[in-house]
Amino acid sequence: MKDCLVAVGVAFVAGFFYLQEKRINDLYLEFRHEVNSIKLAHKDEILALHLKMFDYSEKGKAHHMFLNMEKNLEKRMKAAEETLTNSTREVLDQIAFDTDAIAQASCAGTAPEGHFVAAIRRDCGENKLSCDTICNSGTTSMRNIYGNQGSVKAACFGSYHIYQKRIALKPEDKGRAGMAMHKYKNGCSQTGCGPNYCCCRA
């Protein structure tokens, strides 16, 4: 009798758990069905939301890409500006060197024999130092080149204005000027804008 009651009790409990499990499974299926119904009813809104999120993501990627492109462009522009600046400086330095050489040759060609000769630059403007003063003060720099020779006081014996403007001539160009200069008759004492090179001898 006791075993029979135990068997009935076990069967009752098993049946109870079975019913509860079935109920839970039914509720879960009902829940899933409800969710799917909601998704189906609002599929357009969900799709739009996904597309919007994708759009934001792509916009973020595009913005990041454009920032990198902008940075790279700035670097390239800066490098190009530096290259252009250096090239311009090199050209100007070369022109200045060529002008110095032309002035030196011009002064040497017109100098009396037996002297040390130097062409010294001069600022061309109002109330500037005269070539007389520049040659006198430039004696030390001249002697630094050729040593302690000649007189201890240099003097001006001529002056030029060499124009910086150049016209590039092709080998076949004839009858055209490439550069110009002015030789002053009494330019050693001028303080205005006249000579830009002083011919000094010592």
C-alpha positions as CSV (number, residue, x, y, z in Angstrom):
1,M,0.0,0.0,0.0
2,K,2.8,2.3,0.9
3,D,4.7,1.7,-2.3
4,C,1.5,2.3,-4.2
5,L,1.1,5.7,-2.6
6,V,4.7,6.6,-3.3
7,A,4.3,5.7,-6.9
8,V,1.2,7.8,-7.2
9,G,3.0,10.7,-5.6
10,V,6.0,10.5,-7.9
11,A,3.6,10.3,-10.9
12,F,1.8,13.4,-9.7
13,V,5.0,15.4,-9.2
14,A,6.3,14.3,-12.6
15,G,3.0,15.3,-14.2
16,F,3.1,18.7,-12.5
17,F,6.6,19.4,-13.7
18,Y,5.7,18.3,-17.2
19,L,2.7,20.7,-17.2
20,Q,4.9,23.5,-15.9
21,E,7.6,22.9,-18.5
22,K,5.0,22.8,-21.2
23,R,3.5,26.0,-20.0
24,I,6.9,27.7,-19.9
25,N,7.6,26.4,-23.4
26,D,4.2,27.7,-24.6
27,L,4.8,31.1,-23.0
28,Y,8.3,31.3,-24.7
29,L,6.8,30.4,-28.1
30,E,4.1,33.0,-27.6
31,F,6.7,35.5,-26.6
32,R,8.8,34.8,-29.7
33,H,5.7,35.0,-31.9
34,E,4.9,38.4,-30.3
35,V,8.5,39.6,-30.9
36,N,8.4,38.5,-34.5
37,S,5.0,40.2,-35.0
38,I,6.4,43.4,-33.6
39,K,9.5,43.1,-35.9
40,L,7.3,42.4,-38.9
41,A,5.0,45.3,-38.0
42,H,7.9,47.7,-37.6
43,K,10.3,46.3,-40.1
44,D,10.5,49.6,-42.1
45,E,11.4,51.5,-38.9
46,I,14.0,48.9,-38.0
47,L,15.5,48.9,-41.4
48,A,15.6,52.7,-41.4
49,L,17.3,52.6,-38.0
50,H,19.9,50.1,-39.3
51,L,20.5,52.2,-42.3
52,K,20.8,55.3,-40.1
53,M,23.4,53.6,-37.9
54,F,25.3,52.4,-40.9
55,D,25.1,56.0,-42.4
56,Y,26.5,57.4,-39.2
57,S,29.3,54.8,-39.2
58,E,30.2,55.6,-42.8
59,K,30.1,59.3,-42.2
60,G,32.4,58.8,-39.3
61,K,34.8,56.8,-41.5
62,A,34.6,59.4,-44.2
63,H,35.2,62.2,-41.8
64,H,38.2,60.5,-40.4
65,M,39.5,59.8,-43.9
66,F,39.0,63.5,-44.9
67,L,40.9,64.6,-41.8
68,N,43.8,62.4,-42.7
69,M,43.7,63.6,-46.3
70,E,43.7,67.2,-45.1
71,K,46.7,66.6,-42.8
72,N,48.6,64.9,-45.6
73,L,47.7,67.8,-47.9
74,E,48.9,70.3,-45.3
75,K,52.2,68.4,-45.0
76,R,52.7,68.3,-48.7
77,M,51.9,72.0,-49.1
78,K,54.3,72.9,-46.3
79,A,57.0,70.8,-47.9
80,A,56.3,72.4,-51.3
81,E,56.5,75.9,-49.7
82,E,59.8,75.1,-48.0
83,T,61.2,73.7,-51.3
84,L,60.0,76.8,-53.2
85,T,61.5,79.1,-50.5
86,N,64.8,77.3,-50.5
87,S,64.9,77.3,-54.3
88,T,64.1,81.0,-54.4
89,R,66.8,81.7,-51.8
90,E,69.3,79.7,-53.8
91,V,68.4,81.7,-56.9
92,L,68.7,85.0,-55.1
93,D,72.0,84.0,-53.5
94,Q,73.3,83.0,-56.9
95,I,72.2,86.3,-58.5
96,A,73.9,88.2,-55.6
97,F,77.1,86.1,-56.1
98,D,77.0,86.8,-59.8
99,T,76.5,90.5,-59.2
100,D,79.4,90.6,-56.7
101,A,81.6,88.9,-59.3
102,I,80.5,91.3,-62.0
103,A,81.2,94.3,-59.8
104,Q,84.6,92.9,-58.7
105,A,85.6,92.4,-62.4
106,S,84.4,95.9,-63.3
107,C,86.3,97.5,-60.5
108,A,89.5,95.5,-61.2
109,G,89.2,96.4,-64.9
110,T,89.2,100.2,-64.2
111,A,91.6,100.2,-61.3
112,P,95.1,101.7,-61.6
113,E,97.9,99.3,-61.4
114,G,99.7,98.4,-58.2
115,H,96.7,98.3,-55.9
116,F,94.6,95.8,-54.1
117,V,91.0,96.2,-55.3
118,A,87.6,95.2,-53.9
119,A,84.0,95.8,-54.9
120,I,82.0,96.4,-51.7
121,R,78.2,96.5,-51.6
122,R,76.4,99.7,-50.8
123,D,72.7,100.3,-49.8
124,C,71.0,102.4,-52.4
125,G,68.8,104.9,-50.7
126,E,68.5,108.4,-49.3
127,N,71.0,109.5,-46.6
128,K,73.1,106.3,-46.9
129,L,76.9,106.0,-46.4
130,S,79.0,107.3,-49.3
131,C,81.4,105.0,-51.1
132,D,84.2,107.2,-49.6
133,T,83.1,106.2,-46.1
134,I,82.4,102.6,-47.0
135,C,85.8,102.0,-48.6
136,N,87.5,103.6,-45.6
137,S,85.6,101.4,-43.1
138,G,86.0,98.4,-45.3
139,T,89.8,98.4,-45.2
140,T,89.9,95.7,-42.4
141,S,87.7,93.3,-44.4
142,M,89.9,93.8,-47.4
143,R,93.1,93.0,-45.5
144,N,91.4,90.0,-44.0
145,I,91.3,88.6,-47.5
146,Y,94.8,89.4,-48.9
147,G,96.7,89.9,-45.6
148,N,98.5,92.9,-44.1
149,Q,99.6,94.3,-47.4
150,G,99.1,97.6,-49.2
151,S,97.9,100.8,-47.5
152,V,96.1,100.7,-44.2
153,K,93.4,103.0,-45.5
154,A,91.4,102.1,-48.6
155,A,89.9,104.8,-50.8
156,C,87.1,104.9,-53.4
157,F,88.1,105.3,-57.0
158,G,84.8,104.4,-58.7
159,S,81.2,103.2,-58.3
160,Y,78.5,101.3,-60.1
161,H,74.9,100.6,-60.0
162,I,74.3,97.0,-61.1
163,Y,70.7,96.3,-61.8
164,Q,69.4,93.1,-60.3
165,K,66.9,92.5,-63.1
166,R,68.0,89.9,-65.6
167,I,66.6,88.9,-68.9
168,A,67.2,85.2,-69.7
169,L,68.6,85.0,-73.2
170,K,68.6,81.9,-75.3
171,P,71.8,81.0,-77.3
172,E,70.1,82.1,-80.5
173,D,69.0,85.5,-79.1
174,K,70.8,88.4,-80.7
175,G,70.4,92.2,-80.4
176,R,69.0,92.0,-76.9
177,A,70.4,93.1,-73.5
178,G,70.6,90.5,-70.7
179,M,71.6,92.9,-67.9
180,A,72.6,96.5,-67.4
181,M,74.8,98.6,-65.1
182,H,75.6,102.3,-64.6
183,K,79.1,103.7,-64.1
184,Y,79.2,106.9,-62.1
185,K,81.6,109.8,-62.9
186,N,81.7,111.2,-59.4
187,G,79.9,108.6,-57.4
188,C,82.3,108.1,-54.5
189,S,80.7,111.0,-52.5
190,Q,77.1,110.3,-53.2
191,T,74.8,109.6,-50.3
192,G,71.5,109.2,-52.2
193,C,70.2,106.3,-54.2
194,G,72.9,105.9,-56.8
195,P,75.8,103.4,-56.6
196,N,75.1,100.0,-55.1
197,Y,78.8,98.9,-55.4
198,C,81.9,100.9,-54.4
199,C,85.3,100.3,-56.1
200,C,87.9,100.4,-53.3
201,R,91.7,100.3,-53.6
202,A,94.4,100.0,-51.0
